């Protein structure tokens, strides 16, 4: 086989479909976010504003987080030195797990190097703990959940997105005695819609199923202490396993699950994705502890974040842009064509210094390609004005349709 030719064919196909992914070389500068520096193809440094980052609240530059990381770095050095089982558990890891368990009102929590790994490792391990387990997974669950369910070798059922009636049909069709788990998200990151948590919990109780919720795009941002949408809706006690991230609202890195002490102990003991992975650097864990503690007490950032999202949605709706609005902080503007989406992204960056990454298939279905904006409390009125004016100008320039009424 001509391996190089096969690679060329695969890459050419992505280019022809307009969905080849390029990395934008940016340099974040502490204290300046969402402003950053972009190095263009010629190596020239140009100032930009980041509108697609997941540092939702700007905690990646918060003084309390940086101070904690500096102290831990000076005290312990760079890396953890091993897996959690072999020299890689420190006081910082234990403190972070305790903070996360307290955040979600659970007995225990378990750290992973990312929420992707936490989902994959946990969902692929659960059938080892519950032989014959059937996992019911929402059709729009994150790729990490899909991969974990796929790899576990057990039975799976896919229910239509947020369709509780379809989920009921699937549950009713299976053996009542079989162990079951329903896996879903609180906020779906591409459309910004919410999962029907209460209804799913009702079904779980009726059919004797465990509940597994991904709160990655909600932790730090919803609920009185930032525990997520389930906590906001006072449903956290009905969730058996919570998955969350430290790399978005908390501004650092890592993922975790929170659950009962026995559940966490079993996953810790059986999941290869946990057992054989080097643990987070102590400085990262220390920064995450500081961030979680701060956001448990600070509602002002959460409130400002929601306000910014509402303002941006209102202004984009006024332009008639095809915006999806489910009431969350996520602001997706549908372009519907991968070439046009990339063109808009490129022109926003080159002509206006606005960085928003195009979202194409397979992240979203074909025909729903989009620009996904993530306003934050540190995006000021000037940045907002510039973005709205640029989108208005480019939408007309690209001859794209405008919606009579946003979703």
N, C-alpha and C positions, 0 to 999 in steps of 0.2 A: 504494500500500500504506500502511496505517496502521502506521507503524513503532513508535510508542509502544504501541499495542495488542498488537503482536507481542511486544514486550519484556515487557509485563504478563502475557501468556499464558505465556511461558517461565518467568518468575519465580514466578507463581502455581502452576505445576505443581510446582516444587521445594518450595514451602510445603506443598502438599496431600500430597505424598509423604513429608513429614517429613524431607527431606534438604537444606533450605536452609541454607547455611553462614553462620555468624555469626562475626565476629572478636571475640575477648575482648581488651579494652584493658588490658594489663598493663604494669607498669614493673619491669623487673629492676633490682636494686640490688646494685652490686658488693660482693662479699664475703658476700652473704646467700643466694645461690642454694642450694637450690631455692625459697627464700622470695621472694615478690614482692608487689607491690601491684596490686590490681584496682580499676578505676574502674567502678562499676556504672552502670545506666541513669540514675540520679539524679546521677551525678558524684561519689558518695561513695567515698572511698578505703577499701579493705578488704584486710587481709592474707590472702594465699593461699599455698598450696604447689603448685608446678608438678610434675605427675606425667606429663606427656606431652611434655616437651622433648627435643630431640635433642642437647643438650649433655651427652652421656652420662657424661662423666667430670668435669664441672665445670671444664674447661680454659678456658672463656670468662671465668673470673674468676681464673685462676692468676697469681700475681705475676710469674712469668717472662715470660708472654705479654703482660701489661699493660705491663711495663717496656720490652719490645722495641718495642711499638707506640708508646708515648710517645716513645721515643728517635727512632724513624723519623719520627713526625709532626713533632717539633720540628726534625729535620734536613732534611726534604724538603717538608713541607706536606701538604695533604689528598689531592689526586688524583694520578694518574700522568701526566696531561697528554696522553694519546693512546693509540692502539692499540700493540700490541707492535712493529709495523713502523715506526710513526711516533712516536718520542720516548717511547713507553710501556714500554720495557724498562729496568729499573734493576738495581743490584746486588742488591736484595732479591728481585726476580723470579728472577734467575739463581741466587741462593743457595737459594731454595725449590725450584726444579726439580732442583738437584743433590741436595738432601736427600731429595726424593721418589724420584729414581732410585736412590739408595743404599738407601732404605727397602725398595724392592721388588727390589733386585738386578738392576736393568735399566740399560741404557746411557744412557737419557735419559728425561726427563719433560716434559710440556707443560701449562702452566697455562691454565685457563679461569675465567670468572667464576662458574661453578657446575658441579656434577657433572651436572646436567641438560643444560647446554649442551655439556659434554664428551662425554656419550653421544650426544646428537643430532648434534652436528657431526662426530664421528668416524665413527659408523655410517652417516651419510648421505654421507660422503666416500669411504669405502673402495671402493665400486664404480667410482669414477673411477680409483682406483689399480690395481684388479684387475678389468678388464673381464670381464663374465659372472659376477661373484661371486654365489654363492648364500649367503644368511644363514639359518642355522637358529636360531630364537629360542624360548626357553622361553615357554610360554603365560602365565606369571605375571611376566614381566619388567616392570620399571618403565616407567611411561609415557614417560620420556625415551628409553629404548631402543626402545620400540615406535614412537615418532615418528621416530627416526632411521632405523630400518629401513623404515618406510613411505615416507619422503621420498626415499630414495636411488634409487628408480626401478628397482632391480634385483630379482632373484628372491628370494623369501623362503619359508621353510617354518616353520610353527609346530608344535613338538612338545609333547605333553602334559607338564604340569609334572613335572619331575624324572623323566620316563619315558625311561630310557636305551634301552629296547627300541624304543620308538616313534621315537626319534631315529635309531637304527640303520636302521629301515625306510625312513625318509626319505632317509638318506644312500645307502643301497643303490639307491634308485629313480632317483637322478640320475646324470648323466654323470660317470664317474670322473675325466675330464680337467678338469672345471669347477672353478675356484677356489671354495673353501668357507670359511665362518667360522661357528663355533658361539658364540652369545652367551647368557650366563646370569649368574646372581648367586650370590654365596657365601652370603649370608643374605638371605632374603626377608622384607621388613620387616613385612608384615601378619600372617603366621602364625609368623614366627620360625624357619622351617625352613632347613636347609642344602642347598645344591646338591651333587650327586654329582660333585665336582671330578675325582677320580681316574678315574672311569668315563668321564666326558666327554673327558678328556685321552686316554684309551686309544682312544676312537673317533676323536678328531681325528688321532691319529698313524696309525691304520689307514687312514683315508680321505683323508689329506693335507690336513686342514682347519686353519685358524688358530683359536686360542681367544681369546675376549674375555670377561673376567669383571668384573662390577660388584661391588666390595668396599666400597660406600658405607657399609653398616651394619656393617662389620667393621674397617675401618682404625682404628688406634689402640687397638683392643679385643681383638684376637686375634693370636696369634703372639708369639714371644719379644721382638720389637721393635715390635709393633703393625702389622705389614704386612698383617694380615688372615688369613682362614681358610686360604687357599692356603699361606701361609707357615707357619701353625700345623701344617698337615699335610705340610709339606716338599714342596710341589708347585709353588711359585712359578716354578721354572725351566721348567715345562711350560706356562705361560701366556704367550701372545704379547702381549696388551694388557690392562693392568689399568686400570680406572676407579676413582677414589676421590674422596672429598670432604674438604674442610677445615672444613666447617660443622657437623659432628656431633661426633665424639669429640675433634677438634682444637679445637673451640670458636670458630672464626673464620668464614671465608667463602671460597668458591671451590671449584673442582673441577680434576681433572687426569686425564691418562692417563700411564702409564709403559710403555715398550716399548723396542725396539731403536732405535738412533740413526737408522737409515734410516726406520723406520716413523714416528717422531716428526717427522723432517724433512719427510716427505711429507705428513703430516696438517697440519703447520704451514704448508706451502706451498700446500695445495689447499682447506682447509676454510674456507668463508666465515664460519662461526660463530666462528672464531678470528681470521681476518684482519681482519674489519671491526668487532671489538668492543674498546672501551676496556679496557685492562688493569686488573687489581686495583690499588687504592691501595697505595702502598709500605708504609704502616703496617700494612695487613692482611697483606701478604706477610711482613713482618717478624714479626708476631705468629704467623703460621702456622709460620715457620721455628723459632721458639722452642718452639712446641707440639710439633712433630714431633720435634725434638731431645730434648725432655724425655721424651716418651713412648717414645722408643727405649731410654731408660735406666731408666725407672720401671715396674716390673711391679706395684707395690703397688696402684696405682689400678685396673689391669685385674683383679687378683685380687679386690679389694674389690667391684668392679662385678659380677662373676659371683656372688659370695657374696650380695649384696643381691638379685639376681634370683632366686636359688634360694630365699632366705628368703621373698620375697613369693609366689612360686609355691606353696611348701609351705603357707603360711598360707591362701591363697585356695582351694587344693585341699581343705584341712580344712573349709572352709565349704561345700564341694560346688558351688562356682561353675564354670560351663562354661568352663574354661581350656584353651587350646592350649599344650602344652609340648613343644617339639622340642629342648630343651636349650640354647637361645640365651638372650641377655639380654632378649629381647622378650617382653612379658607381655600377650597378647591375651585379653580376657574377652568371650565371644560373648553378645550380647543377642538378635540375630536379628530385630529390628524397628527401623526408623529412628526412629519416634516414641518408643518406649521408651528407645532409646539417647540421644536428645536430652534426654529427661526426666531420665534418670539423671545425665547430664553437668550439666544445669542445677541439679539439686538438690544434687549434690556441691559445686558452686561456691557456690551461694547459702546453703546450710544448714551446710556443713562447711568452706568455704574451701579445697576441693580442686579443682584445675583439671586435667581430662582431657578432651580434645576428642573428640566422637563421630566415629567412622569409618564412613561410609556409602557406598553406591553412588555413583559408579562406582569408587571406590578399592578397594572389596571387592565381591564378588557380592551381589546381593539375597538376603536371608535370612541373611546372615552379618555383619550390622552389629555393631559391637563398640566397646568401650572398650579402648584400647591404652596400657598403662602402661609407662613407661621408668624403672625405678629406677636410682639412681646411687649412687656412694660417698658423696655428700653428703646423701642421704636417711637420717636417723637413726632410731633405734628409736621415738621419739615420733611422727614423721611416719608411719612404717609402721603403728603401732598405730592411729592416727587413721584412716588410709585403710581398714584392714581392718574396723574397727568400723563405719565409715560405709557401706561396701559391704554388710556383713551386714544392717544396718538397712534400707537402701534396697531391697535385693533382695527382702526380705520385704514391704516396703511396696508395691512395685510388683507383687507377686504373680507374680514370674518363677520359672520352673522352675529347680531346681538339679540339677546333674549327679550321677549316682550315682558316676561315675568320669570324671575329666578325661582329655582326649585325651593 
